[in-house]
Every structure is written in C-alpha cells, then in structure tokens.
Amino acid sequence: MVGFARALRAAGVDASAERVHAYLRAVEQLRPGMRADVYWAGRLTLCGGRDDLERYERVFAAYFGSAEPRGRPVAAADRPRLRLLTREGAGPRPGARREQRTGPPTAALASSTEVLRHRDVGGLSAAEREQLRRLLAAFTLRGETRRSARRRPARRGQVDPHRTVRELLRRGGEPARLRRHARAERPRRVVLLVDVSGSMAPYADALLRFAHAAARGAPTEVFTIGTRLTRVTRELSHRDPDLAMTALAAAVPDWRGGTRLGELLREFLDRWGQRGMARGAIVVILSDGWERGDPELLGVQMRRLHRLTHRVIWANPRKARPGYAPLAAGMAAALPSVDAFVEGHSLAALERLAAVVRGDTAADLVEGADRA
C-alpha cells in the first residue's frame, strides 16, 4: 500500500503522509485483498482534486493490474462496484452468489510490483518490462520551482495599485478592500541528456520512456547522446509511448554506438545551451560515464555547463552495483562539476531522481552523504 502511494507521488499526486495514513486506516477497516475496497479507499483519501483523478486511474491500473481488455483507456474503465456490508453474524442472503475473483488478489499484485520497483532494469523479463512500461507511463517530472518576474493576485503580499484603483472606480469611489499581489512561481526547465550507446543498451528503453513521461508535463527538453547529438523533444511529444518510441527510433541514427561525451556536450552548449536553453535550468545526464574521447575535454565542458545551469544531476545505472567506484576516466573527470550523483538502474531509483529534480531536501541530503 505504501509503495502504491509512492507511485502516486511520482505521478504528481500530492499524497502527503497524512493522506497515506488515512488510506492505510481505511484499507484496514475494509478488505485489503479486494480490488474494489483498495480502489475506493485510495480514491477517497489520496486524491485532493479533479486533476488527481486521472493520474490515480492510470497509476492504479499500472500498479495493481488492469482488469479491462488491453487497449481500452483506463479513464473509460468501469469503476469497481461498491459492495454492501452486512452486520456481523448475519448469514448470506438467500440466493446470493459468492463473489468470484477473475485475477490474483490485490495484495499479491501489490507485492510483486513493489519487488519490481527495486529490480535492475537490465535483468527484467519481457512480462516485467511490460509492467515497468505501464508504471513509467504514469510518471511525471517537474523541475524545482523558482520565483518569476510576473505577479499573481494573492491574499498576502504587496498592494496592487492598478487592481485597487479599478476596484475603487467600480464602486464609485467608495472605500474598498486593498488588492494585493505576489510573485508567481514556475518550475525550472529540465534538460535530459540520455546516453544511447552500446554500454547503455539494457537501460536505454526504460530511460527514454522516463524521458517521454517527463516531456509530457513541465517544460522539458530531451536529447540523445552517443556518437551524435540528437534533439528528440518533438518525437517524444506523442501521447502514446509506443508511437513516441517508434518516432524516436527513426530519428536517432547512432543506436548502440560509441560515446563521445565531451564533444557532444560542447556541441550542445555551443548550439543550444549557451543561447539560453541551459541557463538557470536543471540538466540531467543519464549515462554510465564511459568516454571514448578526451576526458579532459569532458571536464572542461562540464565546468562550463555547471556555470550556466542551476543544477547538474548525473544518473548512472552502474552506481548501484556492489563495489562500484567512479574510476572511469570520463566519470572521474565529470564528477567534480556534478551537484547530485544518483542511481538510475530501477524504477525506485528513477523515483528518487525525480525527487532530486524537484528539489526534495531529504533526497539531496542522502545523495550528498553517498557522495561523501
């Protein structure tokens, strides 16, 4: 149940600790093994508004398995029916039919999904990869918020003279309440650089689907890096993940090739980053750090990137392996210019990466301790 709440939080639902506690208490009063009980308990306690309902539907279907035929949209799926509770000691109604289960119990599905969250993506079976894709489709990625120059109406803040005068004129000069405004907040741009070289082949599909989910929401730019630099933001704009992956496969010419991180990072900065794409943005590099070119060039370009951006985050799938140390020449040259060095091998690691991008202080503290 807690893992389901984590998946909801990764999908953008504000499932706070209080709501999760209320959810667990509601499920405890009902039957945790019944799909309808788990569905309605979460829907009534974890969702805080209309925007959360669609995300809740998608995450519930991905996490606990969809009982509907494949291809039917989750939003259009029939809601689980409410069941009538009988008093203790009361026998079954005459002619009542015993409820039949068409699939595995909800608790078993939740347990398997929680195990899958921590599995290395490179060692998953075909069925597990399909389940992982459904979970990644419900992801969302928002950059750390910043205060913009624009102002919005607010209850507290500085007095807005224009709106206050208009209110006075509307009332014929009679005294009116002072109108106030405050600085609006907006998420920072996120730039994803996804390594599609041969050494990253076991993780490329999952990382690109993670990038597709990120590109659907807040302002996000996606590039693939290998032997060439390819901007794939437009290809990932398709709502359907499979169509987006097909368009991306046709646009990227250097699948499973080598890696020229230093040269491609210089090309990105000269062509896009220096002109404004990277200024004040959060740049996330998803790569194992293997470099075929000059490591010193990579170190110079990383320092240049660090001066332009708000934060530089590096997600390395190899970091989770026992005994790993960033001894590769490329990784060692880039690490001094990296603000957060995280794992990227599993769904749980990608959820942690999303928390670091959002500016979650707790996640930053843990990652800082890992680096130390």
Solvent accessible surface area in square Angstrom, and as a share of the most:
residue,aa,sasa,rsa
1,M,51,0.23
2,V,66,0.38
3,G,5,0.05
4,F,0,0.00
5,A,1,0.01
6,R,97,0.35
7,A,11,0.08
8,L,0,0.00
9,R,93,0.34
10,A,6,0.05
11,A,1,0.01
12,G,34,0.32
13,V,2,0.01
14,D,97,0.50
15,A,1,0.01
16,S,40,0.26
17,A,78,0.61
18,E,129,0.58
19,R,73,0.27
20,V,16,0.09
21,H,110,0.49
22,A,43,0.33
23,Y,0,0.00
24,L,64,0.32
25,R,151,0.55
26,A,28,0.22
27,V,6,0.03
28,E,128,0.58
29,Q,147,0.65
30,L,58,0.29
31,R,110,0.40
32,P,64,0.40
33,G,22,0.21
34,M,15,0.07
35,R,73,0.27
36,A,21,0.16
37,D,8,0.04
38,V,0,0.00
39,Y,5,0.02
40,W,53,0.18
41,A,5,0.04
42,G,0,0.00
43,R,43,0.16
44,L,136,0.68
45,T,33,0.19
46,L,0,0.00
47,C,22,0.13
48,G,50,0.48
49,G,39,0.37
50,R,214,0.78
51,D,109,0.57
52,D,15,0.08
53,L,57,0.28
54,E,92,0.41
55,R,77,0.28
56,Y,0,0.00
57,E,13,0.06
58,R,70,0.26
59,V,2,0.01
60,F,7,0.03
61,A,10,0.08
62,A,4,0.03
63,Y,3,0.01
64,F,0,0.00
65,G,19,0.18
66,S,56,0.36
67,A,74,0.57
68,E,49,0.22
69,P,95,0.60
70,R,211,0.77
71,G,76,0.73
72,R,102,0.37
73,P,84,0.53
74,V,43,0.25
75,A,63,0.49
76,A,57,0.44
77,A,16,0.13
78,D,99,0.52
79,R,98,0.36
80,P,30,0.19
81,R,214,0.78
82,L,139,0.69
83,R,74,0.27
84,L,155,0.77
85,L,124,0.62
86,T,99,0.57
87,R,211,0.77
88,E,176,0.79
89,G,88,0.84
90,A,59,0.46
91,G,53,0.51
92,P,128,0.80
93,R,166,0.60
94,P,137,0.86
95,G,79,0.76
96,A,51,0.40
97,R,212,0.77
98,R,221,0.81
99,E,108,0.48
100,Q,144,0.64
101,R,145,0.53
102,T,138,0.80
103,G,41,0.40
104,P,82,0.52
105,P,56,0.35
106,T,5,0.03
107,A,52,0.40
108,A,51,0.40
109,L,44,0.22
110,A,9,0.07
111,S,65,0.42
112,S,57,0.37
113,T,0,0.00
114,E,50,0.22
115,V,91,0.52
116,L,8,0.04
117,R,7,0.02
118,H,110,0.49
119,R,90,0.33
120,D,51,0.26
121,V,3,0.02
122,G,33,0.32
123,G,54,0.52
124,L,17,0.08
125,S,59,0.38
126,A,85,0.66
127,A,80,0.62
128,E,46,0.21
129,R,59,0.22
130,E,60,0.27
131,Q,33,0.15
132,L,6,0.03
133,R,79,0.29
134,R,92,0.34
135,L,9,0.04
136,L,1,0.00
137,A,31,0.24
138,A,5,0.04
139,F,8,0.03
140,T,28,0.16
141,L,3,0.01
142,R,114,0.41
143,G,3,0.03
144,E,51,0.23
145,T,75,0.44
146,R,87,0.32
147,R,160,0.58
148,S,10,0.06
149,A,92,0.71
150,R,197,0.72
151,R,97,0.35
152,R,121,0.44
153,P,87,0.54
154,A,29,0.22
155,R,236,0.86
156,R,211,0.77
157,G,40,0.38
158,Q,113,0.50
159,V,60,0.34
160,D,12,0.06
161,P,75,0.47
162,H,131,0.59
163,R,66,0.24
164,T,14,0.08
165,V,78,0.45
166,R,143,0.52
167,E,16,0.07
168,L,58,0.29
169,L,133,0.66
170,R,170,0.62
171,R,126,0.46
172,G,68,0.66
173,G,55,0.53
174,E,108,0.48
175,P,119,0.75
176,A,29,0.22
177,R,174,0.64
178,L,94,0.47
179,R,58,0.21
180,R,81,0.29
181,H,28,0.13
182,A,26,0.20
183,R,90,0.33
184,A,22,0.17
185,E,113,0.51
186,R,119,0.43
187,P,22,0.14
188,R,45,0.16
189,R,94,0.34
190,V,0,0.00
191,V,0,0.00
192,L,0,0.00
193,L,3,0.02
194,V,0,0.00
195,D,0,0.00
196,V,1,0.01
197,S,1,0.01
198,G,34,0.33
199,S,42,0.27
200,M,0,0.00
201,A,28,0.21
202,P,56,0.35
203,Y,5,0.02
204,A,6,0.05
205,D,45,0.23
206,A,4,0.03
207,L,3,0.01
208,L,2,0.01
209,R,19,0.07
210,F,1,0.00
211,A,0,0.00
212,H,1,0.01
213,A,3,0.02
214,A,0,0.00
215,A,24,0.19
216,R,84,0.31
217,G,53,0.51
218,A,8,0.06
219,P,67,0.42
220,T,13,0.08
221,E,27,0.12
222,V,0,0.00
223,F,0,0.00
224,T,0,0.00
225,I,8,0.04
226,G,0,0.00
227,T,40,0.23
228,R,145,0.53
229,L,17,0.09
230,T,23,0.14
231,R,105,0.38
232,V,0,0.00
233,T,31,0.18
234,R,202,0.74
235,E,38,0.17
236,L,0,0.00
237,S,77,0.50
238,H,82,0.37
239,R,199,0.73
240,D,64,0.33
241,P,33,0.21
242,D,86,0.44
243,L,107,0.53
244,A,0,0.00
245,M,25,0.11
246,T,94,0.55
247,A,29,0.22
248,L,1,0.01
249,A,56,0.43
250,A,94,0.73
251,A,36,0.28
252,V,5,0.03
253,P,81,0.51
254,D,10,0.05
255,W,94,0.33
256,R,174,0.64
257,G,32,0.31
258,G,12,0.11
259,T,6,0.03
260,R,80,0.29
261,L,7,0.03
262,G,1,0.01
263,E,61,0.27
264,L,3,0.02
265,L,10,0.05
266,R,102,0.37
267,E,66,0.29
268,F,1,0.00
269,L,0,0.00
270,D,76,0.39
271,R,130,0.47
272,W,40,0.14
273,G,0,0.00
274,Q,74,0.33
275,R,198,0.72
276,G,25,0.24
277,M,23,0.10
278,A,0,0.00
279,R,130,0.47
280,G,30,0.29
281,A,1,0.00
282,I,0,0.00
283,V,0,0.00
284,V,0,0.00
285,I,6,0.03
286,L,1,0.00
287,S,0,0.00
288,D,5,0.02
289,G,0,0.00
290,W,148,0.52
291,E,28,0.13
292,R,180,0.66
293,G,27,0.26
294,D,76,0.40
295,P,42,0.27
296,E,133,0.60
297,L,38,0.19
298,L,2,0.01
299,G,5,0.05
300,V,74,0.42
301,Q,11,0.05
302,M,0,0.00
303,R,127,0.46
304,R,55,0.20
305,L,0,0.00
306,H,73,0.33
307,R,179,0.65
308,L,25,0.12
309,T,16,0.09
310,H,71,0.32
311,R,31,0.11
312,V,0,0.00
313,I,0,0.00
314,W,1,0.00
315,A,1,0.01
316,N,0,0.00
317,P,2,0.01
318,R,38,0.14
319,K,35,0.15
320,A,37,0.29
321,R,119,0.44
322,P,137,0.86
323,G,82,0.79
324,Y,68,0.26
325,A,44,0.34
326,P,44,0.27
327,L,150,0.75
328,A,29,0.22
329,A,58,0.45
330,G,1,0.01
331,M,1,0.00
332,A,49,0.38
333,A,29,0.23
334,A,0,0.00
335,L,35,0.17
336,P,109,0.69
337,S,8,0.05
338,V,4,0.02
339,D,56,0.29
340,A,3,0.03
341,F,8,0.03
342,V,1,0.00
343,E,60,0.27
344,G,2,0.02
345,H,25,0.11
346,S,3,0.02
347,L,4,0.02
348,A,18,0.14
349,A,7,0.06
350,L,2,0.01
351,E,21,0.10
352,R,91,0.33
353,L,1,0.00
354,A,0,0.00
355,A,12,0.09
356,V,0,0.00
357,V,0,0.00
358,R,87,0.32
359,G,25,0.24
360,D,54,0.28
361,T,93,0.54
362,A,65,0.50
363,A,9,0.07
364,D,43,0.22
365,L,125,0.62
366,V,67,0.38
367,E,7,0.03
368,G,38,0.37
369,A,72,0.55
370,D,82,0.42
371,R,97,0.35
372,A,122,0.95
